[in-house]
Amino acid sequence: MNLITQLLPLSNVIVDLEATSKKHVFEQVGLLFENTLHIAPNQVFDSLFTREKLGSTGLGQGVAIPHGRIKGLHKATAAFIRMKESIQFDAPDGRPVGLICILLVPEKATDEHLQILSELAQMFSVKSFRENLLTCKDAAEIHQLISNWTANASNQHNTTV
């Protein structure tokens, strides 16, 4: 089991979200976390947008990992979104983003936060993994693909970037 599986319930996987900007994505994910964790949507939005002002969380290759710290959150949590249409995210390669993994961590979760971000970056660096996420038919299939991912498996398929 990878770190992400523990943070990402099936209910937090959204397929074909229609949004035209990262602001709209952050608003939608704020509503999701309000419904699942009773976190105020503006708290989620503000945390993600504050981090985004420091520099884009777009990784490149159509992937972004917006993340933020939430006061009062007891454990890290995640959501995964596959966009219906890719959106601009100020990624370093200039490409629009269609795969977004949002990470929320407790205010003081420095080491855990970095471990999770590292695993996500490693996961999304595998070209075949990204391609498979784009072709999954539904949220359950995406969740299963993410749950089955292991760092060792990705090293066997030397198909990064």
N, C-alpha and C positions, 0 to 999 in steps of 0.2 A: 504494500500500500504506500502511495506517495503522500507527501504533505498536503497537496491540494485536495485530494479525495476527502480528507478529514474536514475540510473547510467549505466544501461545495456540495450542498444538498441538491438533489435533482430539481427541487422547486426553484432554485436560483439559476437554472439554465434557461436562457431565453433564446428562441430561434426566430430569425427573420424580424428583428425589431426594426420598425420604421422610425427613423430619426434623421434629421438633416445636419446635426451638429453635435459636438461633444457635450455642449451645454444641455441639449435635449436628452442625450444619453444619461448624463448625470442626474437630471430631473427624474427620469424613468427609474433609474436604479435606486434613487432616494425613496420612491414610492414602494419599490420591491422590498427594501430593507425596513420600511415602516410596517409593511404587512407581515414580514417574517420575524423581525426582531424588535419591533416597536421603537425603532430609532427615528427621531424626527427627520423627515426628508431634507429639510434645510440644513441640518447638521451634516448629513452625508454629502449633499451638494457642496456646502462650504468647504468641507475637508478636502474633497477631491479637487475642487477648483483652486483652492489655496496651493495645493501641491503642484497643480498644473502650471500655475504662474511661475514657479521656480524653474520650469523647463518641461517640455512635452514628455509625457510618459509613453508616447509612441515609440516602439522599438524599431520599426521598419518591417518590411516583408508583409505588410497588411495587418500587423498586430500592435495592440496597445495594452498596457497594464497600469491603468490608473489606480492609485492607492492613496489611502489617507488614514490618519489616526483619529479615533473616536473616543472622546472622554466618556467614561462609564461603561465602555464595552469590555466584557470580561475575557473574551477569546477572539482570535482572528476569525474572519469569515470572508467568503468570496462569492462572486456571481460571475457567470460567463455569458456573454452575449455574442451571438452571430448576427450581424447586421443583414437586413434585407438588401441594402445598397451600401457600399463602402462610403465612409465619410472622411473629410480632411481632419487630420489630427496633429499636424505639424511634426510628423515623423521625420527622422534624420534622412531617410531616402526619398522624402517628398511624396511617397505613395499614400493613397487613402487607406483607411483601416476598416476591416470587416470582421476581425476577431478581437474581442475586448474581454479581458479578465479583470474585474474590479476586485480589489483587495482592501478590506477594512481591518485595522488592527487596533488593539488597545493603545491608549496614549503612551504607555511606557514599554511597548513590546519591541525594542530595538533589535535584539539578536534574532528573535523569531521572525520579525518583519523581513530582515535581510535574508534569512534562510529561505523563506517562502518566495521572495522576489527572485532569488537565485535559481530556485527550482523552476519557477515559471519561465524565466528567460531561457533556461536550458531546454525546457519542454518545447517552447515555441521556436527555438532555433532549428528544429528538425523539419525540413521541408515536407517530407511525406506526412508527418503528423499534422501540419497546417493544412495540407491538401485534403487529408481525411476529414478534418473538422468541417471543411467547406462542403463536403459531399454527404455528410450524415443526414439521414432523413428526418430526425426529430431530436428533441431534448434528451430523451433516454439514451439514444445512440451516442450522442455527444458526451453525456455523462459517463457512459461505459468506456468510451475511448480514453477520456481523461483519467478515469479510475484505473485503467489497465496500463497506463504509461509508467515506465520505469526508466531511470537514468541509464541503467545497463542496456536496456533494449535500444535506447536511442544511440548509444555508442556503437552498437552492432551495425546500425544502418548509417553509414557515414554520408548522409545526405543533408547536410546542414546548408543553410542560406540558399 
